[in-house]
């Protein structure tokens, strides 16, 4: 690979920095309640939960978790998103690159990774998943939703992405110490070819 992984991450984050307001306007009304419910419904601890919204963007889902009474903390590598998320949600938000996570150990009941982990180059994914595993409490839950594909990766415009089928994704997660709970495809109610998103729920072993 001619580019370093840090260069790939930086280029992808630059895209979001330059399009932050448009991204917020285009995603604020997206209904991801099915994904929120999938995470919260799998957590076996007593509420309120401590939730990490990984790749929180401008803060839409942070605000949802907070409104439901949970302690929600956001994380994003895009400085503008961090600023916007703090203002919009009123929650604590950390600025961290996914490739260089610095998370408190055994802190979270759940991690909500909605449309974010596919930006991690496949060679770096085991480390990132290991960081998330270490940040979860025993029995904690990781939710992920990614655009599905046939295990290809590369540039899609100005953003880097890795697009997995379920079997390959399961291999990465189980190798990182997670047990599969269930998975589904979105949007609901459509033929599979019209469901570009693979959502999955995992428990820390």
MOVENUR-V660850 format. One record per residue. N is the residue number from 1. RES is the residue in three letters. SS is DSSP state (alpha for helix, beta for strand, coil for the rest). Layout:
# MOVENUR-V660850
n=<N & N>
res=<RES & RES>
ss=<SS & SS>
This chain:
# MOVENUR-V660850
n=<1 & 2 & 3 & 4 & 5 & 6 & 7 & 8 & 9 & 10 & 11 & 12 & 13 & 14 & 15 & 16 & 17 & 18 & 19 & 20 & 21 & 22 & 23 & 24 & 25 & 26 & 27 & 28 & 29 & 30 & 31 & 32 & 33 & 34 & 35 & 36 & 37 & 38 & 39 & 40 & 41 & 42 & 43 & 44 & 45 & 46 & 47 & 48 & 49 & 50 & 51 & 52 & 53 & 54 & 55 & 56 & 57 & 58 & 59 & 60 & 61 & 62 & 63 & 64 & 65 & 66 & 67 & 68 & 69 & 70 & 71 & 72 & 73 & 74 & 75 & 76 & 77 & 78 & 79 & 80 & 81 & 82 & 83 & 84 & 85 & 86 & 87 & 88 & 89 & 90 & 91 & 92 & 93 & 94 & 95 & 96 & 97 & 98 & 99 & 100 & 101 & 102 & 103 & 104 & 105 & 106 & 107 & 108 & 109 & 110 & 111 & 112 & 113 & 114 & 115 & 116 & 117 & 118 & 119 & 120 & 121 & 122 & 123 & 124 & 125 & 126 & 127 & 128 & 129 & 130 & 131 & 132 & 133 & 134 & 135 & 136 & 137 & 138 & 139 & 140 & 141 & 142 & 143 & 144 & 145 & 146 & 147 & 148 & 149 & 150 & 151 & 152 & 153 & 154 & 155 & 156 & 157 & 158 & 159 & 160 & 161 & 162 & 163 & 164 & 165 & 166 & 167 & 168 & 169 & 170 & 171 & 172 & 173 & 174 & 175 & 176 & 177 & 178 & 179 & 180 & 181 & 182 & 183 & 184 & 185 & 186 & 187 & 188 & 189 & 190 & 191 & 192 & 193 & 194 & 195 & 196 & 197 & 198 & 199 & 200 & 201 & 202 & 203 & 204 & 205>
res=<UNK & UNK & UNK & UNK & UNK & UNK & UNK & UNK & UNK & UNK & UNK & UNK & UNK & UNK & UNK & UNK & UNK & UNK & UNK & UNK & UNK & UNK & UNK & UNK & UNK & UNK & UNK & UNK & UNK & UNK & UNK & UNK & UNK & UNK & UNK & UNK & UNK & UNK & UNK & UNK & UNK & UNK & UNK & UNK & UNK & UNK & UNK & UNK & UNK & UNK & UNK & UNK & UNK & UNK & UNK & UNK & UNK & UNK & UNK & UNK & UNK & UNK & UNK & UNK & UNK & UNK & UNK & UNK & UNK & UNK & UNK & UNK & UNK & UNK & UNK & UNK & UNK & UNK & UNK & UNK & UNK & UNK & UNK & UNK & UNK & UNK & UNK & UNK & UNK & UNK & UNK & UNK & UNK & UNK & UNK & UNK & UNK & UNK & UNK & UNK & UNK & UNK & UNK & UNK & UNK & UNK & UNK & UNK & UNK & UNK & UNK & UNK & UNK & UNK & UNK & UNK & UNK & UNK & UNK & UNK & UNK & UNK & UNK & UNK & UNK & UNK & UNK & UNK & UNK & UNK & UNK & UNK & UNK & UNK & UNK & UNK & UNK & UNK & UNK & UNK & UNK & UNK & UNK & UNK & UNK & UNK & UNK & UNK & UNK & UNK & UNK & UNK & UNK & UNK & UNK & UNK & UNK & UNK & UNK & UNK & UNK & UNK & UNK & UNK & UNK & UNK & UNK & UNK & UNK & UNK & UNK & UNK & UNK & UNK & UNK & UNK & UNK & UNK & UNK & UNK & UNK & UNK & UNK & UNK & UNK & UNK & UNK & UNK & UNK & UNK & UNK & UNK & UNK & UNK & UNK & UNK & UNK & UNK & UNK & UNK & UNK & UNK & UNK & UNK & UNK>
ss=<coil & coil & coil & coil & alpha & alpha & alpha & alpha & alpha & alpha & alpha & alpha & alpha & alpha & alpha & alpha & alpha & alpha & coil & alpha & alpha & alpha & alpha & alpha & alpha & alpha & alpha & coil & coil & coil & coil & coil & alpha & alpha & alpha & alpha & alpha & alpha & alpha & alpha & alpha & alpha & coil & coil & coil & coil & coil & coil & coil & beta & beta & beta & beta & beta & coil & coil & coil & coil & coil & alpha & alpha & alpha & alpha & alpha & alpha & alpha & alpha & coil & coil & coil & beta & beta & beta & beta & beta & beta & coil & coil & alpha & alpha & alpha & alpha & alpha & alpha & alpha & alpha & alpha & alpha & alpha & coil & coil & beta & beta & beta & beta & coil & coil & alpha & alpha & alpha & coil & coil & coil & coil & coil & coil & coil & beta & beta & beta & beta & beta & beta & beta & coil & coil & alpha & alpha & alpha & coil & coil & alpha & alpha & alpha & alpha & alpha & alpha & alpha & alpha & alpha & alpha & alpha & alpha & alpha & alpha & beta & beta & beta & beta & beta & beta & beta & beta & beta & beta & beta & beta & coil & coil & coil & coil & beta & beta & beta & beta & beta & coil & coil & beta & beta & beta & beta & beta & coil & coil & alpha & alpha & alpha & alpha & alpha & alpha & alpha & alpha & alpha & alpha & coil & coil & beta & beta & beta & beta & beta & beta & beta & beta & beta & coil & coil & coil & coil & coil & alpha & alpha & alpha & coil & coil & beta & beta & beta & beta & beta & beta & beta & beta & coil>
